[in-house]
Amino acid sequence: MQKTARLSSIDMLRGLVIVLMALDHTRDFFGPALFDPEDLAKTTPLWFATRWITHLCASTFVLLAGTSAFLRGTRSGTAALSRYLLTRGLLLLVLEATWISFSWQLGYNVTILQVLWALGMGMIFLAGLSWLPLPAIAVIAALLILPHNLLDAIQSNHPLWLAWHQRGFWPVAGNYGVYLAYPLMPWLGLIAAGYALGPVFQWEAARRQRFLVIAGGLLLLVFVVLRSGNFYGDPDPWSPQGRGFIWDFISFIRVHKYPPSLLYLCVTVGIALPVLAWFERLRPVPLLMLFGGTPMFFYVIHIAMIHFLAGPYFMLRYGATPQGGPAGFILPKGYEPSLGLVYAAWVAVIAIMYGLTKLWLRRKTVRAMPAAAGH
């Protein structure tokens, strides 16, 4: 019974970050802003909050991928787990470079390597790492996460450095290139940390929940201490804004995601771990359980769907669609970004994805029944 509750909490948290992820991607296509929502000189508190809350998505998802890998390994054994991680990781890389890159553009002008790239490479990394003792994996995770901000001053356009630490565009040939959005160093460390966290989910419930709350609290304390004096852990220092507490607070929590700074990981994982403990005490939420149990289906479908649906809206409202991409939109004349529209479209996207996911699961069940009957 405890095992079911633990897995339910992981699925619920995964489902929550998937719902938040859909908000971020809906904002990209239904509400492309005329400014960076994290630009303190141009944003508003609501635009900033809408962007900032979605920072929980990537770090939580990568951490839970590592934890889920450990739990899978306890059932299947190391050899089977290693094979699974290798093949799954390769699949994610192929999806990222083909369908997902196409979904962002509804064309194919550039290969975009984002979260599936980080997850896929992380799984391939874990395929080898899983043979090591857990303390060694924890040490490797720390060595990848803790010192990586020491490398911030190194700037290079070499594709290996872009892929490992910096991010950026790598021109390959002609007008074609690769945009490396998720540098691997901290993400590989985070998935390894999630794997090293796995044994916690074999503990008795009260002990596990207490650990998750304390660990999250310590990460948030580290964030506050390091951030307070701009001591270490983020390339973008905070400063008093002279516009009241809310703007000082926004500056304080505005952390660097590309690549994820140490403070970004501290604050996002510091929130995720206590939420995970809290979810263990709640009755499972069907919507979150549905999406958390089918993350790949949701991810593969939702970007292209949101992008496709935004087209008719812009044509009907403005007579033209945005041209370009998130890094450089040319927006229709008269366009004004609306958070109200973003949230309304987000609710519609979640409703559509709920129906599509239920239909997909029903078809899977129907297809599985003849096979089961044949046995």
Salt bridges, closest charged atoms under 4 A:
ASP11 OD1 - ARG14 NH1 2.87
ASP24 OD1 - ARG27 NH2 2.70
ASP24 OD2 - ARG51 NH1 2.81
ASP28 OD1 - ARG27 NH2 3.75
GLU38 OE2 - HIS55 NE2 2.85
ASP152 OD1 - HIS165 NE2 3.43
ASP234 OD1 - ARG227 NH1 4.00
GLU280 OE2 - ARG208 NE 2.68
